[in-house]
Amino acid sequence: MTSNTTNQIPFRYRNEDSQNGVTRETAKRMAKMLGIPETQTIHMALYELSRRILPMYEKDDGALTDEQIMTIREHSPDRKHLKLRASLFSKHEETSNG
């Protein structure tokens, strides 16, 4: 049986721990603490990173139109106490519903 090397990449540990990688010793310590093999520890770390940086949804059609914003405002139950956020990603784009 031959191994499938097309789904593999070379992996090198760093000489010292930094935000860009870890040493083999650190990987071993993590694996021991988790009770899993080093390879599984690497997969776990990559999975956790993917959950933090990759979107969990498909990209939408962009910003709301003025008409859509007005419709939302009209259907809001108590508009005096609510704020409409023009973007989920910028805290500086809030508009008052007054």
C-alpha positions as CSV (number, residue, x, y, z in Angstrom):
1,M,0.0,0.0,0.0
2,T,1.4,3.4,-1.0
3,S,0.7,6.6,1.0
4,N,-1.1,9.5,-0.6
5,T,1.4,12.4,-0.5
6,T,-0.7,14.7,-2.6
7,N,-2.6,15.9,0.5
8,Q,0.5,16.5,2.6
9,I,2.7,19.6,3.1
10,P,6.1,19.9,4.6
11,F,5.9,21.2,8.2
12,R,8.7,22.6,10.2
13,Y,8.6,23.6,13.8
14,R,10.0,27.0,14.8
15,N,13.2,27.5,16.8
16,E,11.3,29.6,19.3
17,D,7.7,30.2,20.1
18,S,6.1,33.2,18.6
19,Q,2.7,34.3,17.1
20,N,4.0,32.7,13.8
21,G,4.7,29.2,15.2
22,V,5.8,27.0,18.0
23,T,8.7,24.8,18.9
24,R,8.4,21.0,18.8
25,E,8.7,21.0,22.6
26,T,5.7,23.3,22.9
27,A,3.7,21.0,20.6
28,K,4.7,18.0,22.6
29,R,3.7,19.7,25.8
30,M,0.3,20.7,24.4
31,A,-0.3,17.1,23.0
32,K,0.6,15.6,26.4
33,M,-1.7,18.1,28.2
34,L,-4.6,17.3,25.8
35,G,-3.9,13.6,25.8
36,I,-3.7,13.4,22.0
37,P,-0.9,12.9,19.4
38,E,1.1,15.8,18.1
39,T,-0.5,15.6,14.7
40,Q,-4.0,15.8,16.2
41,T,-2.9,18.8,18.3
42,I,-1.8,20.6,15.1
43,H,-5.1,19.8,13.4
44,M,-7.0,21.1,16.5
45,A,-5.0,24.3,16.5
46,L,-5.7,24.8,12.8
47,Y,-9.4,24.2,13.3
48,E,-9.6,26.7,16.1
49,L,-7.8,29.3,14.0
50,S,-10.2,28.6,11.1
51,R,-13.2,29.2,13.3
52,R,-11.8,32.5,14.4
53,I,-10.8,34.0,11.0
54,L,-12.9,32.4,8.3
55,P,-16.5,33.7,7.8
56,M,-19.2,31.2,8.9
57,Y,-21.6,32.4,6.3
58,E,-21.8,33.4,2.7
59,K,-21.1,37.0,1.7
60,D,-24.3,39.0,1.3
61,D,-25.3,41.6,-1.3
62,G,-23.7,44.5,0.6
63,A,-25.1,47.5,2.4
64,L,-28.8,48.1,2.9
65,T,-30.5,50.6,0.6
66,D,-32.1,53.7,2.1
67,E,-35.5,52.1,1.3
68,Q,-34.6,49.0,3.2
69,I,-33.5,51.0,6.2
70,M,-36.7,53.0,6.2
71,T,-38.7,49.8,6.1
72,I,-36.9,48.4,9.1
73,R,-37.4,51.7,11.0
74,E,-41.1,51.7,10.2
75,H,-41.5,48.1,11.5
76,S,-39.5,48.6,14.6
77,P,-41.7,48.3,17.7
78,D,-40.2,51.1,19.8
79,R,-37.8,53.1,17.6
80,K,-36.9,55.6,20.3
81,H,-34.7,53.1,22.2
82,L,-33.2,51.2,19.2
83,K,-30.2,51.9,17.0
84,L,-29.9,50.6,13.5
85,R,-26.4,49.4,12.7
86,A,-25.5,50.0,9.1
87,S,-22.7,47.4,9.3
88,L,-22.0,44.4,11.4
89,F,-18.3,45.0,11.1
90,S,-17.7,48.7,12.0
91,K,-18.8,50.1,15.4
92,H,-18.7,53.6,13.9
93,E,-21.6,53.3,11.4
94,E,-24.5,53.4,13.8
95,T,-27.5,55.6,13.0
96,S,-30.2,56.8,15.3
97,N,-33.8,55.7,14.7
98,G,-35.2,59.1,15.6
